[in-house]
Amino acid sequence: SSKNLMKSMVMQALGGPLERTNKFAKVNNEAATYDNLLEALEAKEALISILTKSGWDEFEAFDETFCNPWDKQSANGFLLSDERIKLYRIFLTRSIRKSPDGVLSDETYDEIKQVQGLLGITDMQAEIEARGAFGPNLQKVLDTAMTEIVSDYTEELASNMQKKVDDVMTNYRLTEDFLKELGATFYAKAVALVSESAPGGIPTPELFAALEAIRKLGKIEKEDTYPPHMEYFGSVYKKSVLEAMGTTGVIRPEFRGPLDDLQSRLGVSEADCKNLFLEAIEEKMVPMVEWVGSEMERTMLSQKQLSQRRKKDMGEDVFQTGKGADGVLGLGAEVNVMSDIMELVDFYQENEVAYEDDEGEMVYPVTALGTNALDQELAELLYRQFVVGGFTTQGEKGERYEAARETFGGILGLETFKKDEIKNNIASTVYDNLVSNSLKTKGSMDQQDMMFLANIQTKLGLSSEDGEKMLMQAQKKVLSEEVNELMDAPTPEGIKAFRERCNTMGVDLAEDVGISSQRLARMFESEITPALKSGTITVDSGDILGEIQESMGIEAEECERMFESLVLTLAKNAMDLINSELLRGRDENAVDLIKELVRYAQFLDGELGLSVEESMANQVANIYEALDFADEDPEDVSANLDLLRTALGLSS
């Protein structure tokens, strides 16, 4: 088609000049390369004119259509990438060299852009070449400006240097991004020079104004100046913070304003100054923490334990004596590091190190664990000891300790769950000891005991639910130990007293004390067996059995089953003894046993499940008939005899 023919004509018309041009470039004949590229541009313009007259509607995208370097059939498709770039570089530098005033005129710049399109050079590559060709000019003027402004700054000098920079940028059509990149490099050098000449490392207002002028010269954003300022002036700020702390370690209010002014004069960002402040805090705090930790170890550990500290677990409550905790309420609170800890807390608070985050949580940016001043074990031990000291110390001092508890935990770097765990452990120990002492000495908890526990609950920040839970656990623990001891040698009196105490305390034997159903059955049997055998509990003693059943928390049906099983067992035992006595001809010894058997028969309507030989059964019945019942109702005696005969398997 005519369009393909026209395209082929364009390729041939441009391909030839470019091929000749490349031959000159290969032998570094820059003059011939430049002239041939101009000829190629003339050919390009002629072709565009022809295409316009022919009605070709794609001539406006001429470079894209005919000069695509990635299309092998295009005008420049036969050139390698390096060859195209070399041609462009030669034309660029030659254009400046041939320019009368050494600048890029609009005409020259337009020619360069035309060559860029002809050779298929990307904007990025063109930027790289421009920087390589004209960057030294910008570097030179920036270096001069930096040196002059830092050495003797005046506003007029800064204005003159700005004009020189603007001229270079305009003359060589350089981008602002390039200026910013070079400007940042020279700005960093300027900061270094100012740091060397500034008295005490702090820039004078004149030197700071010089830096500001250089910043504007290089179009540098304020935040981009922070890294060099931090590098050269950060140590000055940190040193000033440490000096402001003095021997007390606390920055007094009158020094805070000057430190803020210093930040501005040094040009260090607020975030960097905050980090430098925290570094100074750490430098001061670590020795304080290490001292507290060493005092705790020295006080609580024996020499041997101290020497093995890092290799062997020291345990929770190991003291120099080798004993467990035996201080106030069994917590071992005698360690005297409280004043040292309060100095650490005051240091942290008065320097306003901690802050509240967006969610309302307190943040402790410098901690004992975070700085490796303490290990986890010692940090937990210190917190535990401080909490104990808080509620065992009375008066204003005790209140101070309590108020500082959470802050100290934060300074140590303990997680919230770990602090709660330690507090709960302490509370549990207090509850256990108090409940144990009260139950052993008084038999129950009185109002004074409950008030003391409520006070402990408040001091440790426990919820009422947690307090009730701990009280129940402590009671369960004490009562569990007591019932274990009781059941080693159970007595009816002991069991009765124990269950009545549990009832008074509102404690369920199974659910709260944790007594198993098997042990409850044994307790039930141990309490009523002597009473059954002695006749204290009879068929008319339902109220007694009901009270025991309810007191022990046994279901009525289960209690009835247990009672029936016990009666059958006792009846069999009694019958075995009766049989033994009668075989030996000791009828008189069997009398009380037969009466006992009758009482058991009364509970179960004679259905005792006994297996007795008929002769023995008759002998037992005859003995019972022969007994003196003059003081008893004949009807009752007759009814009892019928029950006995039923139990023995005899007809009534």
Secondary structure as the mmCIF struct_conf table of DSSP 4:
data_model
#
loop_
_struct_conf.conf_type_id
_struct_conf.id
_struct_conf.beg_label_comp_id
_struct_conf.beg_label_asym_id
_struct_conf.beg_label_seq_id
_struct_conf.end_label_comp_id
_struct_conf.end_label_asym_id
_struct_conf.end_label_seq_id
HELX_RH_AL_P HELX_RH_AL_P1 SER A 2 LYS A 26
TURN_TY1_P TURN_TY1_P1 VAL A 27 ASN A 28
HELX_RH_AL_P HELX_RH_AL_P2 GLU A 30 LYS A 53
TURN_TY1_P TURN_TY1_P2 SER A 54 GLY A 55
TURN_TY1_P TURN_TY1_P3 ASP A 57 GLU A 58
HELX_RH_3T_P HELX_RH_3T_P1 PHE A 59 ALA A 61
HELX_RH_AL_P HELX_RH_AL_P3 PHE A 62 PHE A 66
TURN_TY1_P TURN_TY1_P4 PRO A 69 TRP A 70
TURN_TY1_P TURN_TY1_P5 LYS A 72 GLN A 73
BEND BEND1 SER A 74 SER A 74
TURN_TY1_P TURN_TY1_P6 ALA A 75 PHE A 78
BEND BEND2 LEU A 79 LEU A 79
HELX_RH_AL_P HELX_RH_AL_P4 SER A 81 LYS A 98
BEND BEND3 SER A 99 SER A 99
TURN_TY1_P TURN_TY1_P7 PRO A 100 ASP A 101
BEND BEND4 GLY A 102 VAL A 103
HELX_RH_AL_P HELX_RH_AL_P5 ASP A 106 LEU A 119
TURN_TY1_P TURN_TY1_P8 GLY A 120 GLY A 120
HELX_RH_AL_P HELX_RH_AL_P6 ASP A 123 SER A 151
BEND BEND5 ASP A 152 ASP A 152
HELX_RH_AL_P HELX_RH_AL_P7 GLU A 155 ASN A 171
TURN_TY1_P TURN_TY1_P9 TYR A 172 ARG A 173
HELX_RH_AL_P HELX_RH_AL_P8 GLU A 176 SER A 197
BEND BEND6 ALA A 198 ALA A 198
HELX_RH_3T_P HELX_RH_3T_P2 PRO A 199 GLY A 201
HELX_RH_AL_P HELX_RH_AL_P9 PRO A 205 LEU A 217
TURN_TY1_P TURN_TY1_P10 GLY A 218 LYS A 219
HELX_RH_3T_P HELX_RH_3T_P3 LYS A 222 THR A 225
HELX_RH_AL_P HELX_RH_AL_P10 TYR A 226 MET A 245
TURN_TY1_P TURN_TY1_P11 GLY A 246 GLY A 249
HELX_RH_AL_P HELX_RH_AL_P11 PRO A 253 LEU A 266
TURN_TY1_P TURN_TY1_P12 GLY A 267 GLY A 267
HELX_RH_AL_P HELX_RH_AL_P12 GLU A 270 MET A 300
BEND BEND7 LEU A 301 LEU A 301
HELX_RH_AL_P HELX_RH_AL_P13 GLN A 303 SER A 307
TURN_TY1_P TURN_TY1_P13 GLN A 308 LYS A 311
BEND BEND8 LYS A 312 LYS A 312
BEND BEND9 GLU A 316 ASP A 317
TURN_TY1_P TURN_TY1_P14 GLN A 320 THR A 321
BEND BEND10 GLY A 322 GLY A 322
BEND BEND11 GLY A 327 GLY A 327
HELX_RH_3T_P HELX_RH_3T_P4 VAL A 328 GLY A 330
BEND BEND12 LEU A 331 LEU A 331
HELX_RH_AL_P HELX_RH_AL_P14 MET A 338 GLU A 350
TURN_TY1_P TURN_TY1_P15 ASN A 351 GLU A 352
STRN STRN1 TYR A 355 GLU A 356
TURN_TY1_P TURN_TY1_P16 ASP A 358 GLU A 359
BEND BEND13 GLY A 360 GLY A 360
STRN STRN2 MET A 362 VAL A 363
BEND BEND14 PRO A 365 VAL A 366
TURN_TY1_P TURN_TY1_P17 ALA A 368 ASN A 372
BEND BEND15 ALA A 373 LEU A 374
HELX_RH_AL_P HELX_RH_AL_P15 GLN A 376 THR A 392
BEND BEND16 THR A 393 THR A 393
HELX_RH_AL_P HELX_RH_AL_P16 GLY A 395 LEU A 412
TURN_TY1_P TURN_TY1_P18 GLY A 413 GLY A 413
HELX_RH_AL_P HELX_RH_AL_P17 THR A 416 THR A 441
TURN_TY1_P TURN_TY1_P19 LYS A 442 LYS A 442
BEND BEND17 GLY A 443 SER A 444
HELX_RH_AL_P HELX_RH_AL_P18 GLN A 447 LYS A 459
TURN_TY1_P TURN_TY1_P20 LEU A 460 GLY A 461
HELX_RH_AL_P HELX_RH_AL_P19 SER A 464 LEU A 486
TURN_TY1_P TURN_TY1_P21 MET A 487 ASP A 488
BEND BEND18 ALA A 489 ALA A 489
HELX_RH_AL_P HELX_RH_AL_P20 PRO A 492 MET A 505
TURN_TY1_P TURN_TY1_P22 GLY A 506 GLY A 506
TURN_TY1_P TURN_TY1_P23 LEU A 509 VAL A 513
HELX_RH_AL_P HELX_RH_AL_P21 SER A 517 SER A 534
TURN_TY1_P TURN_TY1_P24 GLY A 535 GLY A 535
BEND BEND19 THR A 536 ILE A 537
TURN_TY1_P TURN_TY1_P25 VAL A 539 ASP A 540
HELX_RH_AL_P HELX_RH_AL_P22 GLY A 542 MET A 552
TURN_TY1_P TURN_TY1_P26 GLY A 553 GLY A 553
HELX_RH_AL_P HELX_RH_AL_P23 ALA A 556 LEU A 583
TURN_TY1_P TURN_TY1_P27 ARG A 584 GLY A 585
HELX_RH_AL_P HELX_RH_AL_P24 ASP A 587 PHE A 603
TURN_TY1_P TURN_TY1_P28 LEU A 604 GLY A 606
HELX_RH_AL_P HELX_RH_AL_P25 GLU A 614 ALA A 626
BEND BEND20 LEU A 627 LEU A 627
TURN_TY1_P TURN_TY1_P29 ALA A 630 ASP A 631
BEND BEND21 GLU A 632 GLU A 632
HELX_RH_AL_P HELX_RH_AL_P26 PRO A 634 LEU A 648
TURN_TY1_P TURN_TY1_P30 GLY A 649 GLY A 649
#
